[in-house]
Amino acid sequence: MFAELDVVRLRRGLPAAGLSRGQTGTIHAVHAGPPPSYLVEFCDARGLTLAILPVAEEDLALQWSRHAHQERPA
């Protein structure tokens, strides 16, 4: 399961939205489901939004998680 602000990539293209396999996006909202889905914003290299749409969990792969990079207390 992914969390808000995780960076994900598409496992398959979504041609109806103009998105190809491997396109990265940021999760803005988590819909617990069942089945779980995520509201994801996809941007181009300049940071302009290409699409904001719900995507099923099985169509996403984790690219980066803020939880994995938070500092742990000493």
Secondary structure as UniProt FT lines:
FT   TURN            4..5
FT   STRAND          7..10
FT   HELIX           15..17
FT   TURN            21..22
FT   STRAND          24..31
FT   STRAND          37..43
FT   TURN            45..46
FT   STRAND          49..56
FT   HELIX           57..59
FT   STRAND          60..64
FT   HELIX           66..69
//
